[in-house]
Amino acid sequence: MNSEDLDFNGLITQMWGSEESLQSFLDSEMPELCARVCGPDAEIPRVQITYPSLKVVEQQQPPEGSGEVTHYKVESDALGYRAGRKDVPAKLFVSILHAGHKEKLREFLAYLLIFHWEALGAEGADEVDYTHSFDAIIRESSSNMSDATSKDVRSPQFLAKAAIVAREFEVPLGEFLAPKVSLNVYR
């Protein structure tokens, strides 16, 4: 089985009840999340659900011999941000698998909103401090990136803001910076 055979919309239906329920959640949560992360006057970005490539991590035969279990993980392009331009609003890109994790979706959105906060001018950046104690966490959470690349992607002010937001969500910083999502498919 390959990832093209998966019923991604079924995942949304299973987790949310319907695509409309997911959209309703996004419509109701994004204003509060955006204000919390970016400031009360920040323009709310749009959220686009994406269908990224998946990588098969493992295939197993269950002990009872009824079918097969395939374990997938999302490739690195699963979450993304595009800054707004004149007449084009900013956009958060969330993979279908991330959107399917109902209990963690707010965290994923908050992570992406930090990029939006920076693009809007990083209001309050003078109140957040980067400490070098973050360096070990960055190395661990960005194990597939070089130090230079991870620091290019995440500025010191981004990391300091991420530490504050992660603390508010009661999530370890390393986990917040590198959210991992996987899917087990039973056949």
C-alpha positions in Angstrom: 0.0 0.0 0.0 1.3 3.5 -0.8 0.2 6.8 0.6 -1.8 7.6 -2.5 -4.2 4.8 -1.5 -5.0 6.4 1.9 -8.4 8.0 2.6 -7.3 11.3 4.1 -10.8 12.8 4.1 -11.8 9.7 6.1 -9.2 10.7 8.7 -10.8 14.1 9.1 -14.2 12.6 9.3 -13.0 10.1 12.0 -11.3 12.8 14.1 -13.7 15.8 13.5 -16.9 14.2 12.4 -16.8 16.2 9.1 -14.7 18.6 7.2 -17.2 21.3 8.2 -16.5 20.6 11.8 -12.7 21.1 11.2 -13.4 24.4 9.4 -15.7 25.5 12.2 -12.9 24.8 14.7 -10.5 26.8 12.6 -12.9 29.7 12.2 -13.6 29.8 16.0 -10.0 29.2 17.2 -7.9 31.2 14.9 -8.9 34.7 16.1 -8.1 33.8 19.7 -4.9 32.0 18.8 -3.7 34.8 16.5 -4.4 37.4 19.1 -2.6 35.3 21.8 0.5 34.7 19.7 0.7 37.8 17.4 -1.1 40.5 19.3 -4.7 41.7 19.4 -4.6 43.7 16.2 -2.8 41.1 14.0 -4.5 40.1 10.8 -5.6 36.5 11.0 -4.0 34.3 8.4 -5.9 31.8 6.4 -5.3 28.1 7.0 -4.9 25.7 4.1 -4.9 21.9 4.6 -2.2 20.2 2.5 -1.6 16.7 1.4 2.2 16.2 1.8 4.2 13.2 0.9 4.3 10.4 3.4 7.1 8.0 4.2 6.5 4.4 5.1 8.4 3.8 8.3 7.4 0.2 9.0 5.1 -2.6 7.8 4.1 -5.4 10.2 1.8 -8.4 10.3 -0.3 -8.3 13.4 0.1 -11.4 15.7 -3.3 -12.7 14.8 -2.4 -12.6 11.1 -5.4 -10.6 10.0 -4.1 -8.0 7.7 -1.2 -5.6 7.8 -0.2 -2.5 9.8 1.6 0.2 7.9 3.2 3.0 9.9 3.6 6.3 8.0 5.3 9.6 9.0 4.9 13.0 7.4 7.7 14.3 5.3 9.3 17.6 6.4 7.0 19.8 4.3 4.1 19.2 6.6 3.8 22.6 8.2 4.5 25.9 6.5 3.9 29.6 6.4 3.6 32.2 3.6 3.7 35.8 4.5 0.9 38.0 3.2 1.4 40.5 0.4 -0.7 43.4 -0.9 -4.2 42.0 -1.3 -3.1 38.5 -0.5 -3.5 37.3 3.1 -0.9 35.3 5.0 -1.4 31.6 4.9 -0.6 28.7 7.3 -0.1 25.3 5.7 -1.1 22.4 7.8 -0.9 18.8 6.6 -3.9 16.6 6.6 -2.3 14.4 9.3 -1.6 17.4 11.5 -5.2 18.5 11.1 -6.3 15.0 12.0 -4.7 15.3 15.4 -7.5 17.1 17.0 -5.9 17.3 20.5 -2.7 18.9 19.2 -3.9 21.1 16.3 -4.0 24.3 18.4 -0.3 23.7 19.2 0.6 23.2 15.5 -1.3 26.4 14.6 0.4 28.4 17.4 3.8 27.2 16.2 3.0 28.5 12.7 1.6 31.8 14.1 5.1 32.6 15.4 6.3 32.9 11.8 3.3 35.2 11.2 4.3 37.2 14.4 7.8 37.7 12.9 6.5 38.7 9.5 4.2 41.3 11.1 7.2 42.9 12.8 7.6 40.8 16.0 5.5 43.0 18.2 6.9 42.8 21.8 10.2 41.1 20.6 12.1 43.3 23.0 10.3 41.5 25.8 11.5 38.0 24.8 15.0 36.9 25.4 17.0 34.2 23.5 19.2 32.3 25.8 22.0 30.0 24.6 20.4 27.2 26.6 18.1 26.9 23.6 21.0 25.7 21.5 20.9 22.1 22.7 17.1 22.0 22.2 17.5 23.4 18.7 20.1 20.8 17.8 17.9 18.0 19.2 14.6 19.2 17.6 16.3 20.0 14.2 18.4 16.8 14.0 17.8 16.6 10.2 19.0 20.2 9.7 22.4 21.7 10.1 22.9 24.2 12.9 23.2 27.0 10.4 20.0 26.0 8.6 17.9 25.6 11.7 19.1 29.0 13.0 18.3 30.5 9.5 14.8 29.1 9.7 14.2 30.1 13.3 15.7 33.4 14.4 16.7 34.0 18.0 13.5 36.1 18.5 11.4 33.2 17.0 13.0 30.7 19.4 12.5 33.0 22.4 8.8 33.5 21.5 8.4 29.8 20.9 9.7 29.1 24.4 7.0 31.4 25.8 4.2 30.0 23.7 5.3 26.4 24.4 5.3 27.1 28.1 1.7 28.5 27.8 0.7 25.3 26.0 2.6 23.2 28.6 4.6 21.5 25.9 8.4 20.9 26.1 10.2 23.4 23.7 11.9 20.6 21.7 8.5 18.9 21.0 6.9 22.3 20.2 9.7 23.1 17.7 9.6 19.8 16.0 6.1 18.4 16.1 6.1 14.8 14.8 3.0 13.2 13.5 2.5 9.6 12.3 -0.3 7.4 11.2 -0.9 3.7 11.6 -3.1 2.1 9.0 -4.6 -1.3 9.7 -5.7 -3.5 6.8 
